[in-house]
Amino acid sequence: MNVSVFGLGYVGAVTSACLSEQGHHVIGVDLHAAKVEAFSRGQSPIVEPEIDDLLRQATISNQLSATLDVSQAVATTDVSIICVGTPSLPSGKLNLEYVHHVTAQIVAALEKSGKPHILLYRSTMLPGSTRALVAGILADLIAAGQVRVYYCPEFLREGTAVRDFRDPSLVVIGTHDGGKPADDEVCEILGRNPSILAWEGAEMIKYSCNYFHALKVGFANEIGRLCKHLGEDGTRVMDVLCADTRLNISRYYMKPGNPFGGSCLPKDVSALKSFARQENISLPLLENTAATNAAHQELFVSLIEGKAKRRIGFLGLAFKANTDDLRGSPMVAAAETLLGHGHELSIYDPHINLSRLIGANEQQIQARMPHLAQLLRQDAREVLQSSDVLVVSQKCVPFEALAEMARQEQIVIDVCGWRELSTLSWQYEGICW
């Protein structure tokens, strides 16, 4: 395949070298003459293991060349991969000037040639950027069916970039609607078995990954600071933490939806925050964990109240399915707020038997929802029939039963990620999707 790579910086240089290694004919394009000349000689603009040899071999075999001429590159290739930089502005906003400039140049070249072409964006861009390009600079070519556009973020680490390209940990392809790409062979050049999302989802994946990496570094450093204060080995603590691949280093908890609750997490988050302040240790990331959870709880209640309906039903009240633990339950907090605002509530949770509640569990309910017995229903059907908005936090009713009871005018807010609910006749909405 004939490929042009725009931007011969870190991502562009590695992409060019590795695609050449795969046997593709690659033309690198950059606006800096010195970089283009060096690239044409097989000289890498970056320091990275293996890349010098790959570029040298690709140049000798005529698999790789470089040019300043955008029209020439577009005219002689089928695919253009945009890898130009998206630096930060002083305000912190993203600068897409180079992406827009290169796109405009490619558009001008395509308007002159009239040939079909594929644009594959790898530059890191905020969600909505690709769609804005399609609606603006690329609109006429898209309407004419001359251009197809994909957004494929890169996940190359400095120092292991060549290895990461050959064996990617993640391959993501963004299409206009999240549907299957029309160009299988093109998409495979960046890795097999891709995850396919809409443009915005693919753009969001890049930021989600990098933000998660940043959070992990910040978390480890804050725990390390606390350990150092205590005379403990922070590295050893992290090693033991990471040894748990069921809960800690896993996809467990990584599901948007419910705020955290229960008897353990709120208490321990509060205790460690208080201890750090007492010891005068700055842990801003950990200190804001409770605040972000509270913000999510507020969003959850606002989502319910935003439907402007008085009759609210809950499927599930305990903080976790298959338990009767109401301590710190986000559903109890939501129900308490809604009651205070004058809403009518009905609740079904098959595991809650008020006569069996004891200790702190009973005390909390007596203090926060003393009239809970009047709200509980013995049958989920009663809740569905008497509510205009149904909040589903647990899969405590068989899906088939819900399918029979669903009403078209009923609004369902899914807190537990039960996506199958969206296939029923009611108006479905998730708390985070």
N, C-alpha and C positions, 0 to 999 in steps of 0.2 A: 504494500500500500504506500502511496505517496502522501507524506505528511509534512505540513509546515508548522513550526513551533515558534510562536511569537513571544519574545522575551527570553534572553539567554542568561538569566540570573540563575539562582540556585535550582528552582524547580524546572525551569526550561532546559538548563544544561543536563540535568540528570534525565529528564524525559527524553531529550534528543539522543543522548548516549544509549539509553536502554532500548529505545525503539529501534535504533540502528542495529543494536545487537540482535534484536528479534528478526532482522532481515528487512525492515521497512526502509524506504528511501526518505530521508529527512532533510528538510531545508530549514535551518535556523534563521530567524529574522530578529534584528535588533536595530535600534536607532544609533548606537555607538559604533562608529567605524572601526575603532581599535579592537573592540570585542569581536566584531564580525570577522576581521582579518585573522585574529588569533584563533577563533573557532574554526575557520576554514583550513587552518594549518593543523587542526587537531589538538589545539592547546586549550585546556580547560580554564574558564574564568574563576573557578572556585577550587578549593582544596577539599577533596572528598575521596575516600578509598575507592580504587579501581577506575575512577572516571577518566583519568589521564589515558590509561591503556585503551579503554573503550572508545574514546574519541579519536585517538591515534589510529586504531584499527579501522574504525568506520570511515575515516578520511582516506586511508590507503585503499580501501575497497570501494571507494566512491559511493558509499551508503549515506554519507553525510556531507553537506555543504552549508554555507551561510551567505546571507545577502542583506543589503540594506533596502532592496527593492521589494516592496509589498506586492505590487502587481505581478511581478515575476513569480514570487512564491505562491501566490494564490492561483495563478494561471496554470502552474505545473503540479498542483497537488489536489487531492480530493477532500482532505480534512485539514482544518486549521485548529491547532490547540493554543489557546491563549493563556500564557503563564506570566504575564507582566505583573509588576508589583502593585500592591494596593496599600501604600504607606499611611500612617496616621497623620492627621493634621494637628496643629498645636492644640485645637479644642478637644482632641481625642477622637473626632469623627474620622471615618474612613475616606481616603482620597481615591476616587475611581477615575481620575482624570486620564490615566494611562490606558485603562480598559476602554473608556469611551473613545479615546483617540485612535487606538488600534482597531476597534470595531468599525469606526467611521472609514478608516483606510481600507479595510477589507471590503466593506460595503461598496465603496467607490470602485474597487477593482472588480468586484462581481457584477456590478451594473454595467461595466464596460465589456466584460467577457460573456456574460449571460449564461455561464456554466453553472450547473447545480453544485452545491457545496455543503459541507457539514462543519459547523462551529462547535467546538468543545471547550468550554471555559473551565480552567483549573485555578485561576486567580481567586484568592479568598475574598468573598463578597458577602455582605449582610443579606439576610432573607428579603426577597423582593427585588434584588438588583438585576437578576437575569430577566425576570418578567418585565422590568422597566426598560431594559435594553430592547427586548422583543417588541414592546409596545411603542418604542421610540425610534431609535436608529435603524433597527432591523425590520420595522413594520412592513414596508413595501416588498422586501425580498421574501418575507414569510408569507405574505398574502399571495405572492406569485408562485409559491411552492418551490422557490429556487434554493432556499436554505432551511436546514433543520438544525435545531439548537439543543445542546445538552449541557448540563452543569455537572462536572465530575471533580469533586474536591480531592486534593492530594493529602496524603498522610505520611510524608517523607520526613524522617528524622535526620538531622545533620549528624554525620559520622557513620550512619548506616543507610543512607538514602538509596544507594544502588541495590542493596539487599532488600530494602523495603519495596522498591519498585518491582523487583523480580518475584518477591513473595509477599504481597501486600496483606496486612492484617485486616484491612477493610477496603472494600471496593464499593463505591456509591455512584449511582447514575441518577441525575435529575432530569425528568422529562416534563413537558408542559402540564400534564395531568396526573403524573405518577404511574402512567401505563407503560407497557412494555415498549422499549425502544424499537424504532423501525430499522435500525442499522446494527444488527448483532455483531458483525465482523468489526465494526468500528469500536464498539463498546468493549470488545474483548481485548483490544490492544492495551488496555489499562488494568486488566485482571479479570479472571473468570468469577462466576457466581456472584454477581453484584447485587446489592440491595438497591431497589428502584423506588424512588420517591418523586414527588413533584419538585419543581425547581426550588421552592422555598424550603422544603424538607431537606433536600440535599445541602443547601446552603447552611441550614441550621445544624446539620450533623457536624460540619467542620467546627463551628463555634462550640457546640456541645462537647465535642471531644477535647478541644483545647481548654475550655473552661473547666472541664472535669480534671484534666491534668494539673491545671493551676490550683484547683481546690485541693487535690491530693498533696501537692507540694506544701501548700499552706497548712493543711491539717497536720501533716507529718512534722513540720517545723514547730507548730504551736504545741503539739504533744511533746516534742523534743525539748522545747524551752521549759515546759512544766517539769519534765523528767530531770533536766539539768538542775533545776531549782531544788528538786528533792534528792539529788545525788544518785539518781537512777540512770541506767543506760537506755537512752531513748531509742537507739538503733535496735536493741534487743526487744524492747517493747513492740516496735513496729514489726519486727520479724515474727514475733508470736502472733500479733494481730493478723498478719497476712497468711499465717498458716491455716487460718479458718477460711476455707474456700467454699463453705456452704452458705455462710451469711456475709462475711466481710468482703472477700474478693470474689464476688459472684454477681449475678443479676438480681439477687434478692434485694428487696427494697427499691429497686430501680424501676418503679412503675408509677407514673404520674397519677395522682388521684387523691386519696385520703390524706389529711394532715396526720402527723404521728400523734399517738396518744398512749393510753395505758398507764400502768402503775410504775413502769421502769424508766422509759425514755424521758418524759417530762421531769421526773424527780432527779435523775442523774445529770441531765443537762443543766438544770437549775443549780444543783449542788456544786458541780465542777466550776460553773461560772462564778458562783459566790466564793468558792475557795481561791480561785485565781485572783479575784479582786482583793480578797483578804490578804493574800500574799504579795499584792502589788505587781502581778505579772500580766502583761498586756497580751490578751488572746482575742483580738477583734473578730476573727473568723468564728471561733467557737462561741464567743459571747453573743453573736447575732443569730445563732441557730434557732433559739426560741422565738426570736422576732420574726424570722422568715416563716416559721410554722404558724405563728399568730396571724400573719398577713394572709397566709393560705386559708386559714379558717374563716377570716373575714370575707375573702373572695367567695368561698363556698356558700356562706349565708347570703351574701349579696346576690349570688347567682339564683338562689331559690326565691328570694324576695323580689328579684327583678322580673319574675314571671307574672307579678301582680295578681296572684291567686291566693285565696284565704285558706283553702283546705289542702293541707300537706300530709302526705303519708310517708312513713319510713319502713323500709324492709331492712331490718338489722339495726340494732342500737348499741350493742356491745362494741368495744374498741377493736375486737378481732373476732372473726368467724369461729363458730364452734366453741365459744366460751360464753360465760355470763358476766364477764368482768366489765363493769361500767365505769371504773375509775379512769379518769382522764380521757374518756371516749369523746372524739370529735363530734359524734352523732348526738350525744347527750348535750354537749355545749351548743350545738346548732339548734336542737329542739328547745333548749332553755331560752335561747335568744328569740326564737320564733314565737314561743308562748308569750314572752314578755312584750312582743310586738303585736299581740292580738290574733295570731293565726290559730286555726283549728287543726289539731294534730291527731293522727291515729298511727299506731306503731305495731309492727309485727316482728317479733324475734323469738323463734321457737325455743331458744336456750335460756330465756329469762323467766325465772319463776320467783316472784317477789318474796314468797314465803321461805325461799332457800337462801336469800341474800344475807350475808353475815359480815360483821366487822366493818372495815373501812368501806367496803363495797356498799353495804347498806347505809352507812352514815352519809356517804357522799350523795346518794340518791335522795335520802330524806332531806338533806340540806338544799339540794339544787332542784329536785323535781318531786316534791312530796305527793303530788297527785298523779304519779306515773301509772298507778293501777287503773285509773280512769281512762288512760290513753292507750293501754295495751289491748290488743285484739287477739283472740285465739285462732283466728283464721286469716290468712293473707287476703282472701277474697273480700273480707270486710274493709280492709285498708284500701284496696284498689277501687272498690265501689264508692268509697266515701272521700276520695282525694282527687284533686285536680292536678296536683304536682306530686309525683312519686319519686322519692329519693331512695336509690338502691345502693346500699353499702355492703351487702352480703348476698351471696347466692343461696339464700335460705328458702327459696321456692323453686320447684322444678321449672325449667324453661318452658316445657309444654303447657304447664298450668298458666304461666304468664301469657303465653300466646293466646290462650282461650279467653283470658280476661282483659286483654289490652283494648283500650278505647282510643279511637282516632283523635279525639279532642284532648286526651290526657298528655301531660308533659312528663317525661321521664329524665331524671338527672342521674347518670351513672357515675358512681364514685369508685367502684371496684374494678372498672375496666372490663365489664361484661359486654364485649362488643356485639355479641349476638343479639342483644336487646335492640340494636339499631335496625334489625330486619323486621321488627314487629310494626303494627299499624300506628302506634302512637308517635308523638314528637320527641325524638331522642336527642339528648345532649350529654356530653361528658364534662366533668369538672375541668379537665385539662386538655380536651381535644374537641 
